[in-house]
Amino acid sequence: MNAFIPGFGPLWLTLELAAITTLILLLMCTPLAWWLSRTRFRGKPVIEAIVSLPLVLPPTVLGFYLLIAMSPNGMLGGPWMALTGNTLSFSFIGLVVASCLYSLPFVMQPLQNAFESIGHHPLEAAWSLGAKPVDAFFSVIFPLAMKGYITAAVLGFAHTLGEFGVVLMVGGNIPGETRVVSIAIYDHVESMDYDKAHAISLVLLGFSFVILLMVYTINGKWRRRGL
Amino acid sequence: MKDKLYGRFQLNRPGFSLDAEIHIPAKGITGLFGDSGCGKTTLLRCLAGLERADSGFLQVAGKPWQDESKGIFLKPYERPIGLVFQEARLFPHMTVEQNLLYGVKRKRGIQRKPSEFAHILDLLGVEHLLNRKPERLSGGEMQRVAIGRALLTRPELLLMDEPLAALDNRRKREIMPFLDRLHEELEIPVIYVTHSPEELIHLADRMIHLQHGRVSGMGEVVEMLAQMSVGEATGFSDNQYEVVVKTIDEKTFIASFDSPIGELYLAAGDTRVGERLSLQISAHDIFLSDTPQAGGRMLNNVMAKVEQVEGLAAGYVQLTLAIAKNSLKVKISRKSFDACPVVVGQPVYAAFNKAYLSNLNTAYIID
């Protein structure tokens, strides 16, 4: 199939990367965002600032530090090498790690906002009715935070989709492994192959529009239902 | 031990400390009364386990719920309590029925009994709301569903934190009869937080008065209010008469009463002809005028003679009026007194619509 649809390989790889990254971030950010929304810990602003760093940091800076950390002697790459025998940089797994950091604030902030706006009232009500914390979370907090989860998932996914600088730094341009769609487009433009660049860009444009359209349609329905 | 509940809590927060010891009998409503910031909600949260007092002891029906000396502390979801908050706190993503059944499924060892479910729905008048979402309920309906949700878990202790405070007067009156019925039926102790003496008089059997985080008194509501001169503040203790229901008009639902200050008319409520009741009129609820016309649209407009005028603290003047061989106390602000003074011996008309009727078991506000 790779041969018939232009840019299918990079596109598929990108979707895979974005989906895996989003899933990991949703799982990771849920407890952290929950904790941040409740805690009176004094160091909270420090943690919030660190989480938000990827928002303002140039992707190349983030990518540079990640490249060093992921090198076979780095603090991430070293243990990974010892564990698996492979390098972390210039691999798909390395891209996932980098994407998770890069898109972290886009998932964290909607979740934290959602939890903060829910407050402690519904939780206390659930407790008083005999719901243990995990049960209370899934039966009350999670449904009430659903809009926050959708926003977090869409932002995390879309942001990973368009990632360029970080990937270039830590992943390079290995077909089938780290050659994501934004790099493929860049490549085609570099080699003056505008037709292929057009084709992939159009697919990406259409795809992004459809996702956003779905989100806004669902949100609108919920708003009418009062959620 | 006769007491169903015994608790002792010491808790220190910046700018606030609670140090309270309470006893609650097995049945009846105990009002937890005090000004805002006195710690009544904090005390309730300690009872619910939502707040953990640094030094606390709580025993309910012989079982320890908290004993810090032994490190015992039951979490809120481990306590057999029903909790009703000021805001109903219904779950907005569930229907009324799902809200009602939320706790039934979760509290251990409780089987859903259809008869019990139907009975509580009927008691609170919410059966027609089952399929609605909370957003489509009025404030009073929400609060009734919240009470039902708490009761259906068959709690051993019902805690209510100012359940009427967020409602306007009309909604309050709408929900009062339901609370009255609860009062008659419930076999468990109820702790009812309020800052309203009216709700206390109406609902509670006994009360605990909290001031600055300390218990300043426990006892019968009427005695306590009199002691604290809260009755003074609301004026209800000023005018109290024994009355007998003479007739009830079926069309207007107005009852006429034989009273020491003549024949009075009030909304009939649940009264029966021939019933002997205690009637209280707040000294603040009486409208004074020089002519009968001014108070003509009030249910009661009695002619009286000013017997005594005395200044009270806080900008009020108290007038004692003579009616027949009895007296009626009226409080008006110093400002309106100065604008339109009255002198001893002057005839005036005293008009009022609102009064408190009570017998030994129940009390209700009429206006």
Interface residues (C-beta under 8 A of the other chain):
Chain A: H121 P122 E124 A125 A126 W127 S128 L129 G130 A131 K132 P133 D135 A136 S139 V140 P143 L144 R225 G226 L227
Chain B: A48 L50 K75 P76 Y77 I81 G82 L83 F85 E87 R89 L90 F91 P92 H93 Y102 G103 R106 K107 R108 K133 E135 R149 A150 T153
